[in-house]
Amino acid sequence: MENSATLASLLASLRSAGITVFFLLALSPALARATQLSLPPETPAVLEKIYSFDLDGAQEAARQLQKEHPDHPIGYLLESDALWWRFWCTAAEFKYGMSDARRRSKLPADQHYLELATTASSLASAQIQKADSAEMQLYAGMAEAASARLYALRGENRNTARFGVRARDHFLRAKALDPGLADADFGLGLYNYYVDTLSAMAKIMRFFMGIPGGSKQEGIRLLEHAIADGILTPNAARFYLAMNLHRYDQQYERALNTISPLAEKYPTNPIFQLARGDLYAKLGRKPQALGCYRAAGALTVHHQECQARILQLVRVSIAALGLQQEPAAP
């Protein structure tokens, strides 16, 4: 309880800095390297749907995966991930020259999401009880992180802390069992990065609370390791590294080079298009930014609220360019 309360205090500071995405989880279809994970063969198709922003299709496919592999956590994690990107979409706002998910209130859809995370955690824990493994520790950490990220989005510090502590413990255990498990570096990399971006006063509070410190450079290194060698998290690591380089370091060119492969590989994902457009705008490349924003606005999103939010973000983003006459994007 003391550890949870302590981390809750830190998370309050993190949220005030806009960095609750430490607990965000997403998956990536880099499955050709999945030699050490016992993933069902249907997994790549589900992942492709998620990153292509076919979230309804991904959710349906994930449910089929649950039926065919009821004892494996991945189907439940995949469905929660499909829901998460929809949550991200509907919570996004354009502020400080970028679209980002910030805070929202509790919604009825949250209950099913949390049930999926609980089921994935229970399945992984049952396997760990039989025979501990880095793979199941990874899944357990992902499940706890899935809950933590939603509580963080809702501003619930204590729940975020409780599930965040569990997630971190599982990731550290996974790394202890398999030091080369790059997917665990995703969450640990974000932790290092964010702790090092805290204000001076927050760092003093963290020191007296006994919270481990972090290094931004180490965080970037871990995220880059997840991008290069991860199996389930390279796309997530790439997305959030780009967002952080944009938000905290103002390294716009580096962030653009990081996000561009996602926008090019998944042109039907409006979130990636918006993120790329924001970076072009910060670099003063307004025609390219306009092209990305228009591309996002032209996409069909099969969720009414998400579609409306994307169109709103596109309108505000284009208005922020301040163009007297909109040039054609090259």
Protein Blocks (a to p, Z undefined) as FASTA:
>chain_A
ZZmmmmmmmmmmmmmnopammmpccddfklklmmmbccdfklmmmmmmmmnopaklmmmm
mmmmmmmmmmbmklmmmmmmmmmmmmmmmmpcceehiacdfbddddfklmmmmmmmmmmm
mmmmmmmmmogcfklmmmmmmmmmmmmmmmmmnopaklmmmmmmmmmmmmmmmmmmmmml
mklmmmmmmmmmmmmmpcfklmmmmmmnopacddfklmmmmmmmmmmmmmklmmmmmmmm
mmmmmmmnopmklmmmmmmmmmmmmmmlmklmmmmmmmmmmnopaklmmmmmmmmmmpcc
dbfklmmmmmmmmmmmmmmnopabdcddZZ
